Amino acid sequence: MRLPLDAKRKFFIDQLVEKGWTHTRDGIPVHDLPYDELRAEVTLMTYREIDTESAESAWF
């Protein structure tokens, strides 16, 4: 079963807003973004939350 695109958009918007991301770096409200850009913003949010100083997050 595939989710409709609106449900996917809402899921990403909810994730961003829950973390306090209401606008992109360009000042665009997350509610106005298309699905692909929302997915990219969630990916960026995930990477920015990684604690690079932590030993568990070391790549090598």
C-alpha positions as CSV (number, residue, x, y, z in Angstrom):
1,M,0.0,0.0,0.0
2,R,1.4,3.3,-1.0
3,L,0.7,6.5,0.9
4,P,-0.7,9.5,-1.0
5,L,1.7,12.3,-1.6
6,D,-0.2,14.6,0.7
7,A,0.3,12.1,3.6
8,K,4.0,12.0,2.9
9,R,4.3,15.8,2.8
10,K,2.4,16.0,6.1
11,F,4.8,13.5,7.7
12,F,7.8,15.5,6.6
13,I,6.3,18.8,7.7
14,D,5.4,17.3,11.1
15,Q,9.0,16.1,11.5
16,L,10.5,19.5,10.7
17,V,8.0,21.5,12.8
18,E,8.6,19.2,15.7
19,K,12.3,20.1,15.6
20,G,11.5,23.8,15.3
21,W,12.2,24.1,11.6
22,T,9.4,26.3,10.3
23,H,11.4,27.9,7.4
24,T,14.2,27.0,5.1
25,R,17.5,28.8,5.2
26,D,16.1,30.9,2.3
27,G,13.1,31.9,4.5
28,I,10.5,29.8,2.7
29,P,7.9,28.3,5.0
30,V,8.1,24.5,5.1
31,H,4.3,24.3,4.5
32,D,4.9,25.8,1.0
33,L,7.6,23.4,-0.1
34,P,6.9,20.6,-2.6
35,Y,7.5,17.0,-1.5
36,D,11.1,16.7,-3.0
37,E,12.3,19.8,-1.2
38,L,10.6,18.7,2.1
39,R,12.5,15.4,1.8
40,A,15.7,17.2,1.3
41,E,15.1,19.5,4.3
42,V,14.5,16.5,6.5
43,T,17.7,14.9,5.3
44,L,19.6,18.1,6.1
45,M,18.0,18.3,9.5
46,T,19.1,14.7,10.2
47,Y,22.7,15.4,9.3
48,R,22.8,18.6,11.3
49,E,21.7,16.8,14.4
50,I,24.7,14.4,14.3
51,D,27.1,15.1,17.1
52,T,30.5,15.0,15.2
53,E,32.4,15.4,18.4
54,S,31.0,12.2,19.8
55,A,33.1,9.0,19.5
56,E,30.0,7.0,18.4
57,S,29.6,9.3,15.4
58,A,33.2,9.0,14.2
59,W,33.6,7.5,10.7
60,F,36.9,5.9,11.3
